[in-house]
Amino acid sequence: MTADKTKSDAEWREILGPERYRILREHGTEPAFTGEYWNHHETGEYRCAACGEALFSSAAKFDSGTGWPSFYRPVHPDAVAEKHDTSHGMVRIEALCGSCGSHLGHVFPDGPAPTGMRYCINSASLNFQKKQD
């Protein structure tokens, strides 16, 4: 897939399927400890499940204990956009794909060094590309 912010809702629904559409396009979340990548340890790159753009490296992944894949930084500064989010009676920073605007999860200032940030991401927002030896 390629980055494309012009897709209609019907096109996104067809491409993503019901669960990924709910999370990526309707800003949903998956239950903790249920996603494919929360306890995933292979070496490679995590890409946006909607457009295929690179988002996170496995080198920046850490076990936050939250039940969602967590990273301390994106692969490059423009990979993940941030937006103020006051939904559900909370004040948070939403993480969005910098290319297609799909919802990934949220960003919190309680991660490890060197950034101190925790990008808490839904597994359904990601596809993994294993590093080739």
N, C-alpha and C positions, 0 to 999 in steps of 0.2 A: 504494500500500500504506500501511497505517497501522502505527504502533508496536504490537506485541502480543507480550508475553513468554510467552503461554499457548499458542502454537502447538505442536502435536505434532511429533516428528521427521518423521513421514510428510508432514505439511502443509509443513514447511520444505523437504523434499526435492522436493516437487511445485512449490513456488513458485520455488525457487532453481535447480534443475537440478544435475547431479552436481558440476561443478567449483566452482561458487559454494557449494554445500552443504559440500563438503570444506573450503573455506577459511573461510567464515563461521561454520559450526556445529561443525566438527571441528578448528578452530584450525590449519588448514593454511597453506601459502604457495605463491606462484607463483614460478617461476624469474625471476631478475633480468633486466631488459631485455626481457621478453616481454609484460608487461601493457599494456593499452590506454592507460593514462594516465601512464606514467612519463615520456614525452616530449611531453606534452600542454600546449598553451599558450593555449587559449581562455579568455575571461573568463566567469566564472560561479561555480557552486556545486557542490561534490562532496557527494553524498548517499549514505546507507547503501543498499546494494543489496538489503538484506533488508526494511527497513521504510520507507525513503524519507525519513528525517529528515536535515536539513542537518547536515553534519559539518565541512566545510572550505570556505573561500573560495579562489578562484584567486589572490587578492591575497596569501595566506599561503603559496603554493606556491613551492618553490625547487628548483634542480637540485643534489641532494646527491651525484650521481655514483654512487649505489648501484644504480640500475636499478629502483627503486620510486618511486612518487609520494611526495614528501616535503613536509611542511608544518611551519611553526614554531609554529602554534597552531590550535586548533579555532575554529569560528564563535562559540561561547560556552562558558563553563567546564563546563557540564553535557552538552555534545554528545558528549564522549568520556570514558568511564570508564577508569580505570587499575587494573591488577591485577598483583601480584607474580607472576612466571613463572619457574620453575626447570626447565622442560622442556628436553630435549636437552642436558643438562649445562651449561646457561648460566643466569646470573642476569640477567633482563631485566624490563622493565615492559611488559605486554601492553596494547594499546589496544583497547577494546571500544566498540561503539555504546552511548551513554548511554541510549538508548530501548529497544532490543530485546536488548542484550547480545551481539550478534554480534561475532566476532573480526574486527578490522580489520588489525592488524599490531602493531608495537612502538614504544615511545617511547625515545629516547636523548638524553642531555644534551650533544650535540655539534652542535647546530643553530646557525643564525645569530642575530644580534640581531633583534628586541629580546628574545626569550625564551630563546635558547640551547638550545632544544629541537628535536628532529627526530622528527616523527611519520612513521614509515616504514610506508606503508600499501599493502596489496595492491590493485591495480587492480580485481580481481574483487570486492572489498568495496565498490566505489563505482559510482555512476551519476552522470553529469555533467549538469547543467542549465545550458545556455548562458544568459548574461545577455541579456535582450531590450533592444534599443536604444530 
